[in-house]
Amino acid sequence: MDKLPEILTAQLIADYLGISRRRVYELFQTVPKHGGIPNFDIGASKRVEKKDFLAWIEARKNEKSKLVS
């Protein structure tokens, strides 16, 4: 995680999570409160701040632990 830059691309996220870039774009289109990855536009490109990505991962882990409990 330390090697990731402060601003992430869909490809970096896909590589990190081991999922397709298409799936990352699907997560970009989903509203964050419904499990989507928070992102912002730079022209036609989507980008994610590393801190938001880390928070998104933690939220997914917390959501999963609530279902197991």
C-alpha positions, -999 to +999 in steps of 0.1 A: +000+000+000+029+024+007+040+021-029+008+034-042+008+071-053-015+096-036-038+097-066-049+064-081-061+054-115-086+026-123-058+004-135-038+008-103-069-001-082-077-030-105-042-044-101-042-039-064-075-056-058-070-083-085-102-073-103-109-061-138-106-024-147-142-027-160-153-037-125-135-007-110-154+016-134-186-001-123-177+007-087-169+043-097-205+046-111-220+033-079-229+058-052-203+056-024-230+051+003-241+020-017-205+006-019-190+026-047-155+039-047-154+077-042-137+093-072-133+126-091-130+135-127-100+150-145-114+156-180-127+122-191-105+103-166-115+091-131-091+094-102-093+084-065-074+098-036-054+072-018-070+082+016-105+077+001-095+043-013-081+032+021-113+044+038-134+025+012-115-008+019-120-003+057-157+003+052-160-029+031-142-048+059-164-033+086-196-040+066-185-076+062-178-080+099-212-067+108-228-093+087-208-121+103-215-110+138 
